[in-house]
Amino acid sequence: MAFQITPSKISPIIHNPIINITLIVLLLPLFYLFGSFSTIAITSTTVSTSTTTNTTPNCTSTQRISKDAKTEPIDSQNLDFSTHHHSSKSIIVHRTHHESIEFCPKNFTNYCPCQDINRVKYISKERFFHRERHCPLSDNEKLRCLVPQPKRYRNPFPWPKSRDMAWYHNVPSKKLTVVKKSQNWVRLEGDYLIFPGGGTSFPKGVQAYLKFINKVLPLKSGRIRTALDIGCGVASFGAALLDYKIITMSVAPMDIHEAQVQFALERGLPAMLDGLYLLEIDRVLRPGGYWVLSGPPIGWRISYKSWERTPEDLENEQMTLEDLARRMCWKKIAEKGPIAVWQKPTNHIHCRQNLKTWKSLYFCKDNEPDYAWYRKMEPCITPLPDVTNIKHTAGGTLEKWPKRLNVVPPRVTSSSIKGVTSRTFNEDNRLWKRRVQHYGKVLVSLFHGGYRNIMDMNAYFGGFAAALSPYPVWVMNVVPYDSMNSTLGIIYERGMIGTYMNWCEAFSTYPRTYDLIHAHGIFSMYMNKCEIVDILIEMYRIVRPDGAVIVRDNVDILVKLKDLMGNLGWQPKLSHTERGPLDTEKVLFVDNSHTTS
């Protein structure tokens, strides 16, 4: 994976932003969204000192808003199993079957439960703890109402038109059009938001910037497939990388610049709210992966006046950063114009020898670097798998894209995950091809551009996403943190993106950001862990008003879910799987394109 870090203004509290951010022991590994090892990281350091605050009333004070739903059949079958089938599985529901769920007040339109500005006010700022996820814990705190859509909301433009423009009333935020006007991030033209491809790091446009990077890195070779853009602006960098067949996760720290992640998702581009630090970048970088830094202190000799910093301060900052990179065993391979590029070693044979001499950093003792959900960050280097030869790549060599999507990944061939073999991997691939073809018979627009942003709530090996790879979609592959196996690393080795998640909490995204949500076995997994209705409310928050939901699970669970979905104003259809009526698994389809105008 490659990383880009783009310029951001550093808070005046931080005298030396790089050292303070990377060496302080933080409470959470901010890259819980990845297991270890991904290919290119691009980091920008962008400047911001203001935060938007919204008043968020208590959901309990909401008034019911009626919603007349009109629907057409999405399948010839709408099965009724309510009195015919029973199994040992049961689902705990504390809400009566016919109790409709109320809508939240209008100012909840952009509510993000785990990044709620009002909650952050009361959280310690020590070690930037307030920038982490802070989710409602008690039932009294949790959102129990339906997030309303903005006034004059319209269905987003289809891909690829959405890459260049969006409806203003879907993301009614003017701040970036004013604050970043000179950098050409986004323009407001009537009812349209236009994304011309500008950015803090690329005043001459993102295409010229990528041509510059392509002189240093093999962007077109197929060796680089996954990228991480930290400090992503409106994700123009990630949008442009698609032309190189590179998929980018665009990340912003709690959306310091108003709505930048929301802009990215509205454009049909992968993005999340979060933050990242240098030792954590090392953990998620694949052996031999690249880190590209643009912005302060890189290029300080030319830009120190515009950054309003002294040359001495910036030079010292760069020296400190260079020293840390050296002690992490990274090799600097280029510094040209606005960028500097480092490469992570392909193995740690030399690094182990050097660390004994330097006696500064040390290798982490954690034996499970892939488990990163809510774990304390340590100021240590995540060790790479052992190799016997200095020329070997730790963890195994990956095929070039697109071949790597369907070949057995190194994490499988090495038998590093219990019970996972080449045979189970290949069988899973074949299984999901059949299942996705069945889904396409019901959701007819699945293969015809009807959906762009898709989430798989329980991705396992990423077979569902791989089966959709021939179509113009991207999939956020989510691996529940409490799954039997941690398979997120396999997903990244296949050239896809994803994150860990606890579905008893809210996902780090804005409302109305996914066209299709797929949930296989999620309700069986969580039925005794938290309120199922809370998961459904979160799905309602995430999916777009005209989007779709596919839930695949045991028939007894789906019967009860069908009633609960009716309380959301949805009209689900219960169908057989591709294996027919004898299969105890069934599928619930929700197609909201028939209920929105």
PyMOL commands that set and color helices and strands:
alter all, ss='L'
color gray80, all
select helices_A, chain A and resi 17-23+30-33+59-61+106-108+113-115+117-120+126-131+161-163+168-170+175-179+181-183+206-214+236-244+260-266+278-284+300-303+311-327+349-358+403-405+410-413+422-442+444-447+463-467+488-493+522-526+532-542+555-567+592-594
alter helices_A, ss='H'
color red, helices_A
select strands_A, chain A and resi 2-8+38-46+165-167+187-189+192-194+226-230+247-252+271-273+285-294+331-336+339-343+453-456+474-480+498-501+514-520+543-554+573-576+585-591
alter strands_A, ss='S'
color yellow, strands_A
deselect
rebuild
show_as cartoon
